[in-house]
Amino acid sequence: MGFAKQQSRRGYRMRISDEDTKAYFAAQKKRAKKKYKKTKNWSFTTDIIYFRRMLGNPLSKLTGQIQDLAPFQVDYHMAIQTQHRVIMNKSRKLGATETVNTSFALNVFDRYAGHDILYGAGNELKVAREVLYRLYELFMDKDHPDGRYAFRYFDPEYIPKIESGSMTWEEAMDGAEKIHESDLIRKKKFGPEPTIEFTNGTRAFAWAMVRQEKAQSFRGADDLIAIFFTEAAHTGMRQDQSAMNALKPNLAQRDDADFILESTPNGRRGFYYNYWMESMKVLGKQFDIPVKDDTHQTLVDRVNALWKKGKYKKDLGFILDWFPFRVPYQIGIDHNILSKKFIESEKRDPEIDFKQEYECYFTSTYSSAIDTSNLKFVPDDVSAEYRKKYPKDLLELVGKKSVQY
């Protein structure tokens, strides 16, 4: 969780816009008395908000102001840290991928230190390469008023003072040590085999599945601790389970390995859809809520609420194979990530499946000959009377012999 900031003469000024942010600020005050943890290497802060601020927060194109991570972005990071296998169903243009990169950047010097990270893409290698390059950009040297370097080191010990108001961010960073790209990265390449090798031995690779319905393979990393599969629903294949069959065994020897599936929906097929629906069905049964298109958000909100209260495993009695997040476009608007004007134009565009691209619904309007969202399927366990009344297939419907006889 986080909040947008406004620049003032004294530095960052809070601009609290919702109840989540207020609750987070209250929690931060409570935590201010505690000693803040540091990463294994470099002793960076493990607080994702301050870590990202140290690397450099983005400038909001909507407000023209520097903006901290939003609450849903911090929740996403914390789910990766604690649940490890996370499936994110998101609207387009929300900055979710950037959140994973920030989380991975922190863990390069902590949980992932000395191990391998894999960036996978469901469509093309250039997509995985681009996401990997954006990880590199967090550590690359940049021009600053006082020289060229990556960023200045922020001492986690200053967090309680900043949150109590006795110190500003600028005061904490005044005279802080300059960190250069060469201090952190030993070598990198972004050609056919994209790789970043960090000075602490951590390596990050990019990989894309082959668009053929056959066994996939991945070679290169022999000590994987994290996999990020972006655009997971967009493999371009009807049967894409082979991609997961190639990746999952690489994490078989680690209970705390991270596996993140992230995508906008893309029809009702493929491993991404199947894993998502598996989580929804389990939650629906647990909470006694019918699993329908309009109840997914309710199910996700219920399990997230339990998780935030620390009652997830206790109340459910089990751990989901894939911990779900669902972030529709409204959340992006609330946190100045998405433009209302842009969203309204997208709603009017007849070429865009808005419910799927921005509202996190699994539809098939634009990806199949028949829109299955308008169909009702007959269950296998219907009564004998029902079977007598209605035809078994289209041949019976036109008066011919059914293929089922």
C-alpha positions in Angstrom: 0.0 0.0 0.0 1.2 3.5 -0.6 0.1 7.0 -1.5 0.8 9.7 -4.0 3.0 12.5 -3.0 3.2 16.1 -3.7 6.5 18.0 -3.7 6.7 20.8 -1.2 9.5 22.9 0.2 10.0 20.4 3.0 9.9 17.4 0.6 7.2 14.8 0.2 3.7 15.8 1.4 0.9 13.3 1.9 -2.1 13.5 -0.3 -4.4 10.9 1.2 -7.2 10.1 -1.1 -8.9 7.0 0.2 -9.6 4.9 3.3 -7.0 2.3 2.4 -4.3 4.9 2.4 -5.4 6.3 5.7 -5.4 2.9 7.2 -2.0 2.3 5.8 -0.6 5.5 7.2 -2.0 4.6 10.6 -0.3 1.2 10.4 3.0 2.9 9.4 2.9 5.1 12.5 2.4 2.1 14.6 5.3 0.4 13.0 7.6 3.5 13.3 8.8 2.3 16.7 10.1 -1.0 15.3 13.5 -1.6 13.9 13.3 -1.9 10.2 14.7 -4.9 8.4 17.5 -4.8 5.8 18.3 -7.0 2.8 21.1 -9.6 3.1 23.2 -7.8 0.6 23.8 -4.0 0.7 21.5 -3.6 3.7 18.8 -1.9 1.6 15.4 -1.4 3.2 13.0 -4.3 2.8 10.0 -1.9 3.0 8.9 -1.9 -0.6 7.6 1.7 -0.6 10.9 3.1 0.7 12.9 0.8 -1.5 11.2 2.0 -4.6 11.5 5.6 -3.5 15.2 5.0 -3.2 15.5 3.6 -6.7 13.3 6.5 -8.0 9.5 6.7 -8.1 7.8 7.3 -11.4 6.2 10.7 -12.3 2.5 10.4 -12.7 1.5 11.6 -16.2 -1.9 12.5 -14.8 -0.9 14.7 -11.9 2.7 15.6 -12.8 3.8 14.5 -9.3 6.1 11.8 -8.0 4.0 8.9 -6.9 4.6 6.1 -4.4 3.4 2.6 -4.9 -0.4 2.3 -4.6 -2.0 0.0 -2.0 -2.8 -2.8 -4.4 0.8 -2.7 -5.6 2.2 -3.2 -2.1 -0.4 -6.0 -1.5 0.8 -7.7 -4.6 4.4 -7.5 -3.4 3.5 -8.8 0.0 1.6 -11.7 -1.5 4.7 -12.7 -3.5 6.7 -12.5 -0.3 4.3 -14.7 1.8 2.2 -16.8 -0.6 4.8 -17.4 -3.3 2.5 -18.7 -6.0 0.4 -15.8 -7.1 -2.0 -15.4 -10.0 -2.8 -11.8 -11.0 -5.9 -11.0 -13.1 -5.5 -7.4 -14.1 -6.7 -4.6 -16.2 -4.4 -3.3 -18.9 -2.0 -0.4 -18.1 -2.1 -0.7 -14.4 1.6 -0.9 -13.6 1.3 -4.4 -12.2 4.3 -5.7 -14.1 6.4 -2.8 -12.8 5.3 -3.9 -9.3 6.8 -7.4 -9.9 10.0 -5.8 -11.2 10.3 -3.7 -8.0 9.6 -6.8 -5.8 12.2 -8.8 -7.8 14.7 -5.9 -7.6 14.4 -5.9 -3.8 14.8 -9.7 -3.6 17.8 -9.7 -5.9 19.7 -8.6 -2.7 17.6 -10.6 -0.2 15.7 -13.8 -0.8 16.9 -14.3 -4.3 20.6 -13.4 -3.6 22.9 -15.8 -5.4 20.1 -17.7 -7.2 18.5 -17.5 -10.6 15.3 -15.6 -11.8 13.3 -16.3 -14.9 11.2 -13.9 -16.9 8.8 -15.7 -19.1 6.3 -14.5 -21.7 3.3 -16.2 -23.2 3.6 -14.5 -26.5 7.1 -13.4 -27.7 10.7 -13.3 -26.5 10.8 -9.6 -27.1 8.1 -9.1 -24.4 10.1 -11.1 -21.8 13.2 -9.2 -22.9 11.5 -5.8 -22.5 10.3 -6.7 -19.0 13.8 -7.9 -18.1 15.2 -4.6 -19.5 12.9 -2.7 -17.3 14.4 -4.5 -14.3 17.8 -3.3 -15.5 16.6 0.3 -15.9 16.0 0.4 -12.1 19.8 0.0 -11.6 21.2 1.7 -14.6 23.2 5.0 -14.2 21.2 8.1 -14.8 21.9 11.8 -14.9 21.3 13.6 -11.7 21.9 17.3 -10.7 25.0 16.2 -8.8 26.4 13.6 -11.2 25.7 10.4 -13.0 24.9 7.3 -10.9 22.0 4.8 -10.3 20.7 6.1 -7.0 21.7 7.2 -3.5 21.7 4.7 -0.6 18.8 5.1 1.9 19.4 4.0 5.4 16.4 2.1 6.8 17.1 3.4 10.2 15.7 6.8 9.1 12.2 5.4 8.4 10.8 5.9 12.0 12.1 9.5 11.9 10.5 10.2 8.5 7.2 8.7 9.5 7.1 10.6 12.8 7.7 13.8 10.9 11.1 14.6 12.6 13.0 14.2 9.3 12.2 14.7 5.6 13.1 12.4 2.8 15.5 15.1 1.5 17.2 15.3 4.8 17.6 11.6 5.0 19.2 11.5 1.5 21.4 14.5 2.0 25.0 13.3 1.5 24.0 9.7 1.2 26.3 7.3 -0.6 26.0 7.2 -4.4 25.4 3.7 -5.9 26.5 3.0 -9.4 25.4 0.4 -11.9 28.8 -1.2 -11.8 28.4 -1.7 -8.1 25.4 -3.9 -8.6 25.6 -5.4 -12.1 28.5 -7.4 -13.4 27.3 -7.9 -17.0 24.1 -7.8 -19.1 23.0 -8.7 -22.6 19.7 -8.2 -24.3 20.1 -10.2 -27.6 18.9 -13.7 -28.4 19.6 -14.9 -24.8 18.8 -11.9 -22.5 20.6 -12.1 -19.2 21.5 -9.9 -16.3 24.2 -11.0 -13.9 24.5 -9.1 -10.6 27.7 -8.7 -8.6 26.2 -10.9 -5.8 25.8 -13.8 -8.1 22.1 -13.4 -8.8 21.2 -14.0 -12.4 18.0 -13.0 -14.3 17.0 -14.6 -17.6 14.3 -14.1 -20.2 12.5 -16.9 -22.0 9.4 -17.3 -24.2 7.5 -20.5 -25.1 7.5 -21.9 -28.6 4.1 -21.5 -30.3 3.7 -25.1 -31.0 1.5 -27.6 -29.1 4.3 -29.8 -28.1 6.6 -30.3 -25.1 8.4 -27.1 -24.2 11.8 -26.9 -22.7 13.8 -24.4 -20.7 17.6 -24.5 -20.3 20.1 -22.1 -18.9 19.3 -21.5 -15.2 20.1 -24.4 -12.9 19.2 -22.7 -9.6 15.8 -21.0 -10.1 14.2 -19.4 -7.1 11.6 -17.2 -8.9 9.6 -17.3 -12.2 7.5 -14.4 -13.5 5.3 -15.4 -16.4 3.8 -12.2 -18.0 1.0 -12.2 -20.5 0.3 -15.8 -19.3 -3.1 -16.0 -21.0 -1.7 -14.9 -24.4 0.3 -17.9 -25.6 -1.6 -18.0 -28.9 -2.2 -21.8 -28.5 -5.4 -23.7 -27.7 -3.4 -26.2 -25.6 -0.6 -24.4 -23.7 -0.2 -26.6 -20.6 3.2 -27.7 -22.0 4.6 -24.3 -21.0 3.7 -24.9 -17.4 4.9 -28.5 -17.6 8.3 -27.1 -18.7 8.6 -24.4 -16.0 7.1 -26.0 -12.8 9.7 -28.7 -12.3 12.4 -26.0 -12.0 11.0 -25.0 -8.6 10.4 -28.5 -7.3 13.1 -28.4 -4.7 12.1 -25.1 -3.1 9.1 -24.5 -0.8 9.6 -20.8 -0.8 10.2 -20.3 -4.5 8.1 -17.6 -6.2 5.9 -18.3 -9.2 3.8 -15.4 -10.5 1.3 -15.7 -13.3 0.1 -12.3 -14.5 -2.2 -11.4 -17.4 -5.3 -9.8 -18.7 -7.8 -12.5 -19.5 -7.9 -14.0 -23.0 -10.9 -16.2 -23.4 -12.0 -19.3 -21.5 -9.2 -21.6 -22.2 -5.5 -22.2 -21.5 -3.6 -22.9 -18.3 -4.0 -19.4 -17.0 -7.8 -19.6 -17.2 -7.8 -23.1 -15.7 -5.7 -22.2 -12.7 -7.7 -19.1 -12.1 -11.0 -21.0 -12.2 -9.6 -23.7 -9.9 -8.9 -21.1 -7.2 -12.4 -19.6 -7.7 -14.1 -23.0 -7.4 -12.3 -23.8 -4.2 -13.1 -20.4 -2.7 -16.7 -20.6 -3.9 -17.1 -23.9 -2.1 -15.4 -22.7 1.0 -17.4 -19.4 1.3 -20.6 -21.0 0.0 -20.8 -18.4 -2.9 -21.8 -19.5 -6.4 -18.9 -19.1 -8.9 -20.3 -16.8 -11.5 -18.7 -14.0 -13.6 -19.9 -11.4 -11.2 -18.8 -13.2 -8.0 -15.0 -13.5 -8.8 -14.3 -10.1 -7.2 -16.2 -11.1 -4.1 -14.3 -14.3 -3.7 -11.0 -12.6 -4.2 -11.8 -9.8 -1.8 -12.9 -12.4 0.9 -9.7 -14.4 0.7 -7.5 -11.2 0.6 -9.3 -9.9 3.7 -8.5 -13.1 5.6 -4.9 -12.9 4.4 -4.4 -9.3 5.6 -5.8 -10.2 9.0 -3.4 -13.1 9.3 -6.3 -15.6 9.3 -6.0 -17.0 5.8 -4.6 -20.5 6.6 -6.4 -20.7 9.9 -9.9 -19.9 8.6 -9.6 -21.7 5.3 -7.7 -24.7 6.7 -5.6 -25.0 3.6 -3.4 -23.0 1.2 -4.6 -22.3 -2.3 -2.3 -23.6 -5.1 -2.6 -20.1 -6.6 -3.3 -17.1 -4.5 -5.6 -14.8 -6.5 -5.5 -11.0 -7.1 -8.0 -9.2 -9.3 -7.5 -5.6 -10.2 -10.0 -4.0 -12.6 -9.5 -0.5 -14.2 -11.5 1.3 -11.4 -8.5 0.8 -9.0 -6.2 2.4 -11.6 -8.4 5.5 -11.8 -8.7 5.7 -8.0 -4.9 5.9 -7.7 -4.1 8.2 -10.7 -2.7 5.4 -12.8 -5.4 5.4 -15.5 -7.0 8.3 -17.2 -10.8 8.5 -17.0 -10.9 10.2 -20.4 -8.8 7.3 -21.8 -11.1 4.7 -20.2 -14.2 6.3 -21.6 -12.7 6.3 -25.1 -11.8 2.6 -24.7 -15.4 1.8 -23.7 -16.7 3.3 -26.9 -14.2 1.5 -29.1 -16.1 -1.4 -30.8 -12.9 -3.3 -31.5 -12.1 -3.7 -27.8 -13.5 -6.3 -25.5 -13.7 -3.9 -22.6 -15.0 -6.4 -20.0 -12.0 -8.6 -20.7 -9.3 -6.0 -21.2 -10.2 -3.7 -18.4 -12.8 -5.4 -16.1 -11.0 -8.7 -15.6 -13.8 -10.9 -17.1 -13.0 -14.0 -19.0 -15.0 -13.7 -22.2 -14.6 -15.1 -25.7 -16.4 -12.4 -27.7 -13.3 -11.5 -29.7 -11.4 -14.8 -29.6 -13.8 -17.5 -30.9 -16.7 -18.0 -33.4 -19.3 -18.2 -30.6 -19.5 -15.9 -27.6 -19.7 -18.6 -24.8 -20.7 -16.0 -22.2 -24.2 -16.1 -23.7 -24.5 -19.9 -23.6 -25.8 -22.1 -20.9 -24.2 -25.6 -20.6 -26.1 -28.7 -19.7 -24.5 -30.6 -16.8 -23.7 -34.3 -17.1 -25.9 -35.3 -14.2 -29.3 -34.0 -15.5 -32.4 -36.1 -15.0 -33.5 -38.7 -17.5 -36.7 -36.7 -18.2 -34.6 -33.7 -19.2 -32.6 -35.9 -21.6 -35.8 -37.2 -23.2 -37.1 -33.6 -23.6 -34.1 -32.0 -25.2 -31.9 -33.3 -28.1 -28.4 -34.6 -27.3 -26.7 -32.8 -30.2 -27.3 -30.8 -33.3 -28.0 -33.8 -35.5 -31.0 -34.7 -33.3 -32.1 -31.1 -33.4 -32.5 -31.3 -37.2 -34.2 -34.7 -37.1 -31.2 -37.0 -37.8 -29.6 -39.8 -35.8 -27.5 -38.6 -32.9 -23.8 -39.4 -33.0 -24.1 -40.5 -29.4 -26.2 -43.6 -30.2 
